[in-house]
Amino acid sequence: MRLHLKTDFRTRPPHPFHHKNGYYYLIQRIAGKQVWRSLGTKNRGEADKLAFGIWHAQQSPGLREFLALPSCPLEMAWEDYVKSENWGNVAKSTRDVRACRWKTFLSWCANRSVADVNSITQEVAEEYLSTCGTKNHTWNNTRSDVSAVFDRFCGKMHLDNPFKLVSPRTVTKGERASLPFRPFSDTEVKTVIKGFDKSL
């Protein structure tokens, strides 16, 4: 398959602009206006990959299948997540749990030689979650925490979040009888005292 840059592609792959504030931006012309979009990173290599991912998503479906996305290390998704507003808004205990679950996921991936975001498919997500215990509540929490890390990065790269493609498990809560509080009656108190007297 021969491709021609001028006729087959929608614009050229973009080059991120390095702003004086240290961050890289993607500058695009949309509806005749110049739009600046922060890539949220000060790293040139990361910015190039994010910009290419955005450009890749703008191509026709046939070209998207032909063009390979750049390999993005899994660590990049975590680094991007901890810079997000979402990370800053959650409690420290939640951050600690998410960091622990992410390390466990990375260790699992390392044992299977999976090192980049593009390699995490729905099938891989399902395989990992199958190792996360039998309790639906724990399984759902693990899915949610790992999914939160991928959410922002996959959005930037125009990729599906693999963990969101896996449906959560149903958690059935048992019904509990709730009785209003009331003090013991005099008769009930006497009955309890008589029971203690007999047991002595």
BELWO-V901234 format. One line per field, one symbol per residue. burial: I if it has 9 or more other C-alpha atoms within 8 Angstrom, else O. A space follows every 50 residues. Layout:
burial: ???
This chain:
burial: OOOOOOOOIOOOOOOIOOOOOOIIIIIOOOOOOOOOOIIOIOOOOIIIII IIIIIIIOIOOOOIOOOOOOOIIIOIIIOIIOOIOOIOOOOOOOIOOIOO IIOOIIOIIIOOOIIIIOOIOIOOIIOIIOOIOOOIOIIIOIIIIIIIII IIIIIIIIOOIIIOOIOOOOOOOOOOOOOOOOOOOOOOIOOOOOOOOOOO
